[in-house]
Amino acid sequence: MVPTMRDMAARFTTPLLPDDYLQLFNPLWSARELRGRIVEVRRETADSATLVIRPGWGFDFAFTPGQYVGVGVLVDGRWHWRSYSLTCPPGWIHPGRRGARLISITVKAMPEGFLSRHLVTGIPAGTIVRLAAPQGGFVLPEPPPAKMLFLTAGSGVTPIMGMLRTMDRRGAMSDVVHIHSARAEADVLFGPELRGLDRKYANFTSHLHLTEELGRFTPADLDRLYPDWRDRETWACGPLPMLEEIENHWEDAGLGDRLRTERFELETSAIGEGGRVTFADSGRTVEADGATTVLQAAEGVGVPMSFGCRVGICQTCVVTVTEGHVRDLRTGLEHRAGDKVQSCVCAPAGDCTIVA
């Protein structure tokens, strides 16, 4: 086998690796893991902000509009991971950043969300973060359908924004109706940009529904507002009750195959009793309550585990239960030794041992 340049360099740098020296010059120069530097934190609303990130070596800029990216942030000595939709088009080059290819995510601070609050209010430009490769199936097809309907609420607009910006960048906007719900005008993410797209394209309609004034938007309103909704391919992203209502409405109309949904929340219907979780690969053990997922328990004691969406969709986080039981928080179904489970949606139901 012919040694690579990295192999040859490693012989001279042992016991360290070439990466260890490269990172002294630039922390983004790492082949071990994907990294990025936050170059801008831009407030969008009182409780949301856009983070512009410059990825380091190995990041795939040819992602599909609508996908999400995992972001790891070091806070008080612990790495905290969450996934956020990419709000930029693929291969985005910021006009004020000397031609560098960048990515952006937009985060809404949630009352119960430790990391989201930190990203919105506490993280400065210049911070180095870890990144996971873009993934997800809630995406803009190629070519885009001729007629599209986007239904969003709150931060559910973020993946849609990546799609709209991509079509705008190409100068080829499909016939799009976008209905977005927010409590009040001040809470609308990307409000000025959406209004600008509405003015720019005759075939793009930005419909803002303010719930403080009009009450909750329901799918039944579509027949009155946009009676051709049945002819449109539909994407919906927002709170779980909204998505359930939309899914039922589409199924009742026999149009379930024309609807795509994206969930940001874990829908829990059961709480396990908790227990001691042992991670066999590392030998580490932690006590976890019945609302703490196996993935969260692992992160709490520094055990690295693969993950993607964190809401039980992508199958990236599958592990094996070798002893004991865990419970799926969505369904209440209990899994036992020998079962493969998704660590992001299962919590211990008594003491258990996990192999990643």
PyMOL commands that set and color helices and strands:
alter all, ss='L'
color gray80, all
select helices_A, chain A and resi 5-13+18-25+114-121+154-170+185-187+191-200+211-214+219-225+229-231+240-252+256-258+294-300
alter helices_A, ss='H'
color red, helices_A
select strands_A, chain A and resi 34-45+48-55+68-75+78-85+103-108+128-131+147-153+175-182+204-210+233-237+259-262+275-279+284-288+318-328+334-336+340-342+346-355
alter strands_A, ss='S'
color yellow, strands_A
deselect
rebuild
show_as cartoon
